Amino acid sequence: MTANVLSFYRRHRLRILKTSYILLLFTTLYNVNGGGSNTTANDRKDNKKSQVTDKNDKTLPSYQRNKIKNSGRIEGYSGNEDNDEGEESDVQALIISPKNDRLSKSRSGSNVEQEDKKNPNVSEPTPKRRRTDFLLKIILNDKKCLILFFTQAILLIIRTFLSLHVATLDGKLVSSLVKAQYPKFLKILLGQWMVLGIPASFINALINYLTKLCSVTINRLISKVLLDKYLSSHHTFYAVAASTGVGTGTTPNKKDGSDDDNNNTTQRINSVSEIQDNLTKDIYTFSTNTSILLNQLLKPMLDLILCSFKLLMSSTNNMGEGTLALGLIVYGSNSILKLIQPNFTSLTMKRASLESAFRSLHSNIHTHSEEIALLKGQDRELANLDFTFYKLVLFLNREIKAKALYDLATTFIIKYTWGAAGLVLCSIPIFFKGDTTTNLDEELLIEDNSNRDKQDEHDITADFITNRRLLLTASSSIGRFVELKKNVQQLRGVSLRLNEFNDLLDRNLNPQLEEKDTSMIEYNNSLIKFENVPLITPANQVLVKNLSFELKHGDHLLIIGPNGCGKSSLFRILGGLWPVRQIDDPNLKTKLILPKRSLNDETNGNKQECSIFYLPQKPYMGNRSTFREQIIYPDTMEQFLQRFNNDYEKGDKELTKILEALELDDLIAENLSLILAQRSMNDQTSKKISIQEQSQAQAKNQGEKIEGDDVDDRDLIMVPSNGVETSSADDAETSSSSSIINVRDAFDLRRNWSDELSIGVQQRLAMARMYYHRPKFAVLDECTSAVSPEMEQKMYKISQDFGISLISVCHRTSLWHFHNYLLRFDGKGGYQFNKFDPVKRLKEEEKLTELNSLLDQQVPVWKKKLTDLKIARRSNLVKKSQSELNVTKTIA
Ligand SMILES: Nc1ncnc2c1ncn2[C@@H]1O[C@H](COP(=O)(O)OP(=O)(O)OP(=O)(O)O)[C@@H](O)[C@H]1O
């Protein structure tokens, strides 16, 4: 039986060994991909362990901990050194939960239901399988990407064959060295080894180039898809920001400490920064890691297969079995490594989330620097920053600890255990030389003893070097597999983040919303009609149960009411930012008729006229855009040129007219003077540089070495000239006078508009925008609050002269006479909509004011008189009773 098996094995030895290698390789590969699920439990164990050890973590600067504790303003922070456990568990809860609870929520039933009930925009949770498709689909659907991967694969195969050839040449080289065969050595070195170097270097460089090209291509593809979705409509990016940013929490609540609460808080804190990271950092990391994936996967696989096959075919006996044994050792030790491997997927997600939270706080300070500075809120901000930074550092410490043990084990096992096993394998033919020749005829061996010895010596040296080299390659390939496992998990972490973001975008894509709303929404460019429309906030607060009114083009509506009654909310529904909800009463039908929202709607390539325009209290000023782009926003330059038949002058004239009407023509002069100042600065710099260049040339001629700060000065010349025409640097002295400057340059100037212009000027500039677009309806939400009363009157008057129907919220009665309809909210869910006679109403208001002031003046006077009278009456009574007493006394 044993003999049969042995003979079968001998007959099919090569096939059995090859199949075993491949099976072993694929099992290892499977572990690379499937390791994540196993490690979750380990990771939790790690986290628990580190939670205990980190309780006494003193690695943080004490000032941070003290600062956080002393501030006592962070919600829920115990502020007690002994009570670190609470804080730890809170931070831990935050860390354990994935970055974003969008995913975890979608897996936990009850939370989803509650959340979905609250937010009707949230659709059914997306199955996990769909998520994995998104990035893969993008890559697989792109031909260029596939070609790049395919070429990369071919090049990697060629490189592996070249490496094998180099290994064989190495063996031959050393063998000829040992035998002192110098001509043969030189022949192999120059004739084969060096020649092989040419294609090898070319292929290496090409692989590097293709990997980078692949990374850029994937980056471009994913960025395009996500950005297109993100900015697909005015609703999507607003809803995405609102859905992640709604909420008041700034720091986790320590005491209730539930995971979900913490998750929600993390999500809210991170929202803005998270989106930025998703659209920049995550895409970059994903594309870079994906582009090197093939290299990481294919190279070690090919190396392993080819090296082990080569070892199998080796002239040395039992080398194939030895390699298989080595493979089994590797498999076993790899399984041990798995036990202590941290979950890199979750580590990547958590780190990214905490980093985003920290960055988000920084950008918040940057955005609101003036307000915070005026409120002297730096201590509070520092405490918040410290707290967030503390959480990040705490997590990083844990991550380092978890990785350190793993790295230690990996290094020892890969470098030393596998290295030693490889050396033992290589030494077998040397130490057991007799065994390798047992099959040879003994007689022949005795006869050719001296010759065979020489031959064996040659074979053994060459084989040893070749085998050693092959084993080294195989061993480093297995090491790369272990690395690959880590990278694949990290890649999975990033792709989960991107998939979550994609799901969020999908949920907020406008078409879904419109589909739902088509029955309730109609478009009419000359009419705004609310029919039984409830005003409900995204937080489900009912502001007005049932609102109905109608406004035709040519009418002007004034909206008044107390703060928070829903004036701006009405505009949000009108602007399509909040969904239109169906009224509760089944007998009533909800309908909203409104003008077409978008300014940029195009039919057959022609831009349609603007139908509705919104002016908020704080106008949006796009920094880094030109003055012209500021006024024509959101139109592009192409649309501007199209409107004025490519005639800049005509367009700028129109803009100047608008600015003059708003008394903003000063801005043109201001821009021109800024350009002049900037240009003279540039002139001076170029003059300075030309002088320095001259002196440098002179110094060179004299053989002197010049030391100077010319590099810094050169940097100055990089300041953009903002389209100002300047003469050449040669006649720098005369350039100021000779250069031409015109109004067009003033409109081409780029400035930090939101920082450099006062709110009043910004409001006027926003009005200029409206005049430029000349919409049919304009929503003015306290948009003139920072403008002088005279200018305000002028602005409203011009608007009406342009035929714009105004829907305004304004507290000043001086603007009432511009309106003929009134919508009045009472702040308790009720409203009145009437025709509005401003003259009558104002007269009544004036009467009321007069009466009020009269009362204000008269009431204290009459009050005083009443008091005096009371006193007088009391004193009269006393006097009377005294006189009566006297009379009685006299009578008596
Ligand atoms: N994005 C939002 N999510 C949830 N609730 C909101 C949102 N925006 C506003 N609200 C709530 O809706 C209510 C009405 O807000 P709105 O801005 O419409 O008031 P307003 O009448 O314009 O007040 P004001 O005159 O002070 O501007 C407020 O209670 C506010 O808290």
The ligand as a MOL file (V3000), in Angstrom:
LIG
                    3D

  0  0  0     0  0            999 V3000
M  V30 BEGIN CTAB
M  V30 COUNTS 31 33 0 0 0
M  V30 BEGIN ATOM
M  V30 1 N -32.3640 74.1360 9.2430 0
M  V30 2 C -33.2460 74.1200 10.2370 0
M  V30 3 N -33.5360 72.9690 10.8470 0
M  V30 4 C -34.4350 72.9230 11.8410 0
M  V30 5 N -35.0820 73.9790 12.3050 0
M  V30 6 C -34.8490 75.1620 11.7380 0
M  V30 7 C -33.9120 75.3010 10.6790 0
M  V30 8 N -33.8710 76.5990 10.3270 0
M  V30 9 C -34.7320 77.2510 11.1280 0
M  V30 10 N -35.3180 76.3880 11.9670 0
M  V30 11 C -36.3190 76.7200 12.9840 0
M  V30 12 O -37.4640 77.2020 12.3420 0
M  V30 13 C -38.0510 78.2460 13.0810 0
M  V30 14 C -38.3310 79.4300 12.1590 0
M  V30 15 O -37.1040 79.9100 11.6800 0
M  V30 16 P -37.0520 81.1090 10.6180 0
M  V30 17 O -35.6360 81.2880 10.2380 0
M  V30 18 O -38.0120 80.8310 9.5470 0
M  V30 19 O -37.5480 82.3230 11.4960 0
M  V30 20 P -37.8220 83.8260 11.0410 0
M  V30 21 O -39.2720 84.0510 11.1440 0
M  V30 22 O -37.1800 84.0990 9.7460 0
M  V30 23 O -37.0910 84.5940 12.2250 0
M  V30 24 P -36.1910 85.9150 12.1590 0
M  V30 25 O -37.0900 87.0670 11.9970 0
M  V30 26 O -35.5090 85.9250 13.4870 0
M  V30 27 O -35.2580 85.7330 11.0170 0
M  V30 28 C -37.1030 78.5700 14.2200 0
M  V30 29 O -37.6360 78.0310 15.4190 0
M  V30 30 C -35.8360 77.8460 13.8670 0
M  V30 31 O -35.2240 77.3440 15.0190 0
M  V30 END ATOM
M  V30 BEGIN BOND
M  V30 1 1 1 2
M  V30 2 1 2 3
M  V30 3 2 2 7
M  V30 4 2 3 4
M  V30 5 1 4 5
M  V30 6 2 5 6
M  V30 7 1 6 7
M  V30 8 1 6 10
M  V30 9 1 7 8
M  V30 10 2 8 9
M  V30 11 1 9 10
M  V30 12 1 10 11
M  V30 13 1 11 12
M  V30 14 1 11 30
M  V30 15 1 12 13
M  V30 16 1 13 14
M  V30 17 1 13 28
M  V30 18 1 14 15
M  V30 19 1 15 16
M  V30 20 2 16 17
M  V30 21 1 16 18
M  V30 22 1 16 19
M  V30 23 1 19 20
M  V30 24 2 20 21
M  V30 25 1 20 22
M  V30 26 1 20 23
M  V30 27 1 23 24
M  V30 28 2 24 25
M  V30 29 1 24 26
M  V30 30 1 24 27
M  V30 31 1 28 29
M  V30 32 1 28 30
M  V30 33 1 30 31
M  V30 END BOND
M  V30 END CTAB
M  END
